[in-house]
Amino acid sequence: MKLIVGNYYENIKCENFKDKETGRIRVRPLSGQNLPTNLVIECSKSERESHPIGTKFITENVKVCQKPDGRIYLRAKDQFIKKIG
């Protein structure tokens, strides 16, 4: 799937996980939503770290962004994620 920088995706379900490369707790999309599951969702550090690994969240929307080094990532609206289920 080709992601276009600046596009938005609505109501994305995601989960927190421990990044093996950095050791940090990050958030990624769950499968089945037409988004790659290896992308990181930029969101509230306190929210993603205050729940056990594997906790499911939902975002109102995410924006496709790109770092100066070329990496594509997603940014949650207002950095907000909400725990579900």
N, C-alpha and C positions, 0 to 999 in steps of 0.2 A: 504494500500500500504506500502510495506517495503522499506524504504530509506536506501541506503548503503553509509556510510561515504566515501567521496572522489569522488563520482559520480558527473557528471555535467549534467545540463539540460539547453538547449539552448532557447533563445528568450522568456523569461518568462514575461508575462504580470502581473502587480501587481498594488496595490493601497496603499495609505497611510491611516492610521486610528489611532484613539486615543486609546491606550492600557488602559483598565479600571483598571488593576492591578497597573500599574506604573504611569499612567497619561502622559506618553511620546508618542510622535508621532512616529509610527513605520510603516513598510511596510510589506505586506503579498501578497502571490500569489492570483490571481483571480481564480475562480473555472473553471473547464473544462480543466485543463492542466495536469492531473495525478499527481498533487502535493497537499498535504493537505493545506487547506486555513488557518489553525491555526498556521502555522509555520511563524516565523519572518525572513525577509530578511535583513541581515546586509548590510547597504549602507550608502551613504553620508548623514550625519545629516543635513547639510545646504540645500541639495536638497529636502529631505523629509519634512523639516519644512518650506520651503519657498512657499509651495503651499497649498491650502485649503484641508481639510480632504476629502477623496474620489477621489482625483486626480489620474488618471491612468498613469502608467509608464511602460516602457519595459526595460529589462536587456539583455545584449548580452548573458550572461550565469550566472548560479548560481552553486555554489559548495555546496554539502551537508557536513556540519561540525557538530561537537559535542563539547559542553562545558564540562569542567571537572566534573560538577555536573550531567552530563548525558543527558542534554537537546539537542535535535537536532535542528539545524537552518540552514539557507541558507545564503551564502555570495555572493554578486554580484561581478562580475569580476571588479577589480580595484575600488570597492565601487561605481561603476557608475550605475545610473539609468537615463533614459531619459523620459521626459514627452511626452505623446501621446494624440492625439485627443483632 
